[in-house]
Structures are given as C-alpha cells and as structure tokens.
Amino acid sequence: MDEHEFPKKDTPQIEPYPGASAFAPYPEEQRKLKHSGPGIASFVIGVVTLAGYIVTFIVAGAMVGPAMNETSMLNGQSGGAFLFLGMAVLALAALNFIGVVVGIIGLALRGRRKVFGVIGTIINGIILLVFLLLIAVVLMSAGALQ
C-alpha cells in the first residue's frame, strides 16, 4: 500500500448513477410552520364556550331547584332562571358562530399549521349543530302540544 493510496473499505458505496454527487444540488430549507392565530382563537373560543355551557346549566339548575315545590311543579319564581338560561345560551351560541368563522379563516391561511383551526372549527360546529337540533326538538314538541 502506497502512502498516497487510501485503504478500500469492505462495504460497497452506493452511488445513484455514475458521475452523480452524493449531495443535493441546492440546500433544502427546513422551515417550521407557525400555528395560525385565528385557528388558536377558534380553539380557545370552542373550549371557553363548552365550559360556559356547563357553568350555565349548573347555575340555572341551582336557580330552578329552590323554585320547585313538593309536587315537582315550578312556582312563579323560576322566570329569572329561565331568562338567564336563555340569554346565556344565545350569547354562547353567538360565540360559537364567531368561532366557526374564525376557524375557517385559520384554515384558509397559507403557510401556517392548521391543527388548531381544524379542532376549533369542529368543536364550534358540533356545538352549533347540537344547539340547532335542540331548538328543532323544542319547536317540534311545542307544535305537538297544540
């Protein structure tokens, strides 16, 4: 072995094709995508409204509980509880609608991650769908009473 020669390795080197370099012709940039701000906002709105619905129904139940008499009939003092429940649910449904719109905006942004936009849009959309189904059931049952 001459001092100018390099020792050969036992493992064969794999070349893509003769004369090709083992390096890429240009360096690829590994860019990290940022999360979309509207997507995060939609997710936060969905979680806050979900917690808001839970708190609203607990508070309304606590307000209606003392207004019931022994025969499980509501007396005249339960109007405030139902007014609170109705206004809170309408306000939370409006927030859910805003959350769906903001989530769709977050999904439309280019060059951003869409994870929070998808999750926020799904949460807000499902809550809105349940709210609309609840209204439909109440209206159908009210129509059946007449």
Secondary structure by P-SEA (a helix, b strand, c coil): ccccccccccbbbbbccccccccccbbbbbccccccaaaaaaaaaaaaaaaaaaaaaaaaaaaacccccccccccccaaaaaaaaaaaaaaaaaaaaaaaaaaaaaaaccccccaaaaaaaaaaaaaaaaaaaaaaaaaaaaaaac
